[in-house]
């Protein structure tokens, strides 16, 4: 199935989406035209941050120094910018140490200095620095609970910001009075800078009260220290209008929409009409799978919203509420739900994957499905329904040799979904 003409076309679209967000191409046009009067300090965090740092070094001839932290396995060699690797999505001691050092690096800067901040998806977990009274163990346990709860990335980041000594604009405040230029690769629905790596260098309009409401909404119990911190308001973040954050410029240099447009160009070249359904689709992965299956079937039966051959493209970040004991993965859960809803309908193939190459906790980007997916699973004694119920779609697709493995892509513009309809 992964070698069919349809699967190969889907993979070319996925590869084009990833290529459109590569730091080597999107960082250089946004570098400062002239060196600052003082120092240039490079900081950053996220799955793409090391590759972003390398792009800076390759195109900046003047002096610079810096520190960025990326996910284990996502580092690239740099000469002048130190690269630290840490754990994601649950933070660890290496990320804590890097966050502490980053704050020290920007301490004591002047108005003549420029801080170049390179942020991408994953930065929230990679810069863990709890406020006083909150331990790293508290943060780790809360991270696991949030990831399993079904909370959106926006909701999770709201909580993270109000327990952090570095997120939610606090890192930008520490850079004052230096000027800050943020270069962001967005992996969040809506591309709001406050949600890229929990907005360490932008002002935060959300409040402690909103963070408490997220915890209440998902029934997440927290240690007394966290509850007290949020209820007291002592975890409040720098807000819009804070004079310490006045000298900040933020540029979105790669986004999910740009990646989808790159995939759409590949489709057109192959004689397939693309339809971008949205770059910020959210909700439960299995629910979205059923919804998009309905649209694909509408194309087959009625030629709407467009006739075949066509491809339905979408991005964003879905959620998985863990109910079973499986390995998770929101993209493969979407695909398994899609396949079950399509029930082997002919002429419909799909690929879904995370553009960073990691779906859930697996070093697997995603998978592909076709009209024969359910039949092939049954022939191997596998129950697709059980795999979905147990949050174990990765096991199903691995058994079918239908996984998509890219390795670390060194970028991250979140989920990519493509449903190719060739019959109508």
N, C-alpha and C positions, 0 to 999 in steps of 0.2 A: 504493500500500500504506500509506503514512504517513497517508492521509486516510480509511482504512477505519474503520468504527465500533469495531473491536477495537483498532486503533492509537491512536485518539483516547482510548479508555478507559485504555489502558496509559499514555499520556502524562499523563492526569489523575492517575493514581496516582503517577507519577514526580514530577510537580510538587508533589503533596501531601507526599511524602516530603521534598523539598527545603524546602518552606515550614515544615515542622515543626521544622527545625533552623536557622531564620533567627535570627541574633543579636538582632535587634530584639525578638523575642518571648521568647527564652530567657535573655538576660543580665539584664534589669532585676529579676526576682524574687530574684536571688541577690546583689544589691549590698548592702554593709553598711548597716545601719539607721541607724547614727550615724557621724559623721566621727571619725577617730582623733585622739588628743591632738596628734599631730605631723603629718607630711606624708603625703599619699596619692600614691604613685608607681604609675603604670600601666606595665606592661611586657607584652610578648607577641610571639608569632610563630605564623605559620600562614596558610593561605589564607583563613580567616575572621577573622583577628585585627583587621584594619582595621575591618570591620563591627562586631566586638565592641567596639572602642574607641569607635566612633561611638555605639553603644548606651549605653555608660557615660556619655559626655559628655551625651547627651540626657536622662539621668535622674539625674545627680549635680550638685547645685547648689553644693556646696562647692568649695574650691580643690583642684586636682589638676594633675599634670604627668606626662609619660611619653613612652615610645618603643615602638612596635611595628613589626615587619617582616613584610611580606606578599609574595606572589608578584606579579611584574610583571602589571599589568592588573587586580589585585584590590584596589587602594587605593580608599578613599573619603575625602572631605574631612573633616578634624577641626580643631577650633579650638585645643585645648589639648594634645592628644596628637600628637606627631610621627609621621607615617606614612612608613616607608621601604619601597621595593620592591626585591626582589632575585630572583635566579633560582631556579627549581625545575624538575626534581628534582636537577640538578647544581649545586652551590653556586658562587657567584661572589664577586668582590671587594666588591660592595655589601653582601652578607650578612655578610661578614667584618668590614667596618667597622661595621655595625650591632651585631653581637655585641660587639665591643670597646667601643663606646659604652654599650651596655646594662650591662655590668659596671661601668663607671665611674659610671653613673647611680645604681646601688644601693650604691656604696661609701660607707661612713661613716654609714649610717643608724643610728637609735637604736631602743630598745624602744618608743618612743612612735609610731613610724612604721608605716604599713601599706603593703605592696606587693600590689597587685592584679595578678595574673598571668593573662593571657588567652592560652590556648594552643589550637591546633587542628591538624589534619593538615597536613603540609607543613613544620612548624616545624623539623624536623631539618635539612633542606637550607638553610633560610633563616637559621639561626644557626650558620654554620660558623666555629669558632675552634679550630684545631688546637693540641694540646699542643706544648710546645717539642720541636723535632727533627722534627716532621711539617709538611710544607709544604702550602699550598693546592693545589698541583699534585698532590701525593700524595692529598689528600682527593678531588679531582675524579676522578682516575683510579680510585680505589677505589669511589667512588659509581657510576661507569659499570659497573664490573665486578660490583658487587653487584646492580644493577638488571637486568643481563643474565643473572645466574646462576640465577634461579629461587628464590632465598632468600626466606623469608617476611619480612614487615615486622618481626616480632619479632626475627628473626635479624639483619637489617640494622641495626636500632636497637641491638642489643647491641654490635655492632662499633663503630658510630658513637660511642656513649657513652664507650667506653674510649680514644678518640683525641681527645676534645674537652676543652677548657678551660672549657666552659660547660654541657654536657649532663650527664645522670645525677646531678642534684642539686647540681652545682657552682654554678649560678646561685642556688639557694636558699641555699647556704652563704655566698655573697657578700652576700646580703641580711641575714644575721644581724647584730644581734639583733632586727631588725624582724620584725613578724608578716607572714606570707605567706598570702594567700587565693588559691587556684588555681581559676579557672573554666575548665573544659575542655569542648571539643566533640570528642567521641571519633570517630576514624575507624579504630580498630584492633579486630580481633577480640578479644573478651573484655573490652574497655574498661579494660584495665590502665593506670593513669595513667603508669606508667614508659615506656609505648610511645607516648603522645601527645606528639609533638615530642621524642621521645627523653628525656622526663622531666627537663627542665632544672631543675625546682623540686620534685622529689620524690626520696626516697632510692632508691638502685639496689641491688637484691639480687643482680644478676648480676656476673660476675667477668671479669677479663682472660683467664683460662683458657677460659671459655666463648666469648669473642670469638675466640680462636685456633682453637677447635674449629669455629666457623662457617666460618672461612676455609679450614680443612683440608677440611671436608665438601664445599665447593663448588669446591675446587681453585683458589682465588684466590691468586695470587702477589702479595706486597706488597713494597715497598721495605724494605731492611734496617732503616731507622729505625723503621718501624712494627712489624716483627717483634720488634726489641729492646725497644721500649716495652712491648709486650704480655707478652713473656716475663719481663721484669724485674718486672712488677707495678706499674711507675711510673704506669701509666694507670688505677689503681684509683680507683673512684668512692666518694662518701660513701654509707654503708650505713644501713639501718634502725637506729635507736637513736643515730645521730650527734646530739650535743646541739645542734649548729648548726641542725638541721632540726626541732627540737622544736616550734617555733611555726608549724606549717604546717597549713592546712585545705584540703582538696581536694574540689571538687564537680564531678560530671559533669552538665552542664546540657543536653546534647543527645547522643544516642547513635543508632547504627544501629537498635536495637530500636524506639525511639520513632518513627523515620521509617517503619519498616515498618508499625507500628500505624496511622499516619496513612494510608498507602496502603490498608491493609485496610479502613478506614472508607469510603473512596471506593468500593471494590469492593462492599461490602455495600449501599451506597446504590444501586448499579447492578444489584442483584439477583444478584451473583456472590459465591459463598462463598470467602473467603480462607483460605489455609493458609500460615502462616509456617513455613518449613522450618528456619530458623535465621538468626541475625544475625551469625554468625561463621564462615561457610563459607570454607575455604581450599583450597589445592592448585592444581595446574596448571589454567589456564582451560579448556583444551581437554578435560581429563579431567572437569571439573565439567559442561561442556556435554553430554558423553555421558551422565553419570549422571542429570542432571535431565531429559534427553530420555526416559530410561527411565521415570522417574516419570510424566511427562506421558502417555506411551503407556499406562501402567498405568491411568491415569484413563480414557482413551478406551476401552480394551478391557474393563476390569473394574470401573470405578467406584471404584477404590481409589487413594490413601487416602481419597478422597471423590469423590462424583459430580460431573459437570459440570452447569451451568457453574461453574467455579471458577478461581481464580488461585493459582499457587504462587509465594510471595514468599520472597526470601532476600537477605541482605546479607553483608558480610565483605570480605575482600580476597584475590583469587586472585593467582597469579603467572604470568608468561610467561617461559619459558626461550628466549632468542632463538636460533633456529637458521637463520633466513633473513635476507633483506636488506630486509624490509618495514618498515613504520612502527610496528609493535607495537600496543598497546592491549589491555588484558586483557579489557575488557567486550565489545569487538567480536570478539575471538578466541573468547570463550565463545559468543557468538551464532552465529558461523560453524560452530563445532563442533556446537552444538545443531542447527542447520539440517541439517547433513550427517547427523547421527544420526537425525533425524526423517524424512528422505527425502520431504518433501512431505506428510506425514500431514495430512489435513484437520482443520480446526477447532482448530489450535494456532497461536497467535501469541505473540510474546515481545518484551520490551524489556529492555535492560540498559544501564546508564550509570553514570558516576561522578558522585556528587552535587555535586562541585565544578565540573562542567562540562568537565573535562579528562580524557580517556581516554588514558593513555600520555603522549606528548609533543604530542598534537594538541589544538587548540582545538575539540574535538568531544566531546560527553559520552558518546555511545554510538550505538546504532542499534536498529532494529526488524526483526523477521523475521516471515514468514507462510508459509502453505503453498506459496505460489508463488515463494518466494525463489530456490530452486535453478533452477527453470525460467526465471525472468527473467534470472538470471545467464547461463545457457547461451545464451539468445536474444541476448545481447549479446557472445557469444564469450568469456565469463569462466569460469574454472575455480575454483569455490569451494574445491576440494581444494588447488589450487596456492596460492590466497590464504592458506589455513591453514598449509600447509607453509612458506610464505615469511614468515610473521608479518605478512601484509599485508591483514588483514581490512578496514581503513579504506578501502583502494582499492576493494574489492568493494562495500561499502555506499554509498560516494559515487557510484559508477557507477549504482547502483540507486536513487539518490535516497532512501535509507533511513536516512541518518545523523540523529542527534538532536543538535541544536545549541542550547545554552541561553545561551552566553556565561558569563562568570564569575558563579557563583551566590552568592558571598561566604559560603559555608559549606562544610562537608565532613564527611559522616558515611559516607564510603566508598561501596562499590559497591551498586547497587540492581539487583535482577533480578526480573522478573515474567513468568511464563509463564501465559498465559490459554488455558484449554481450554473450548471452547464446544460440543463434540460428545462423545458418549459412547454 
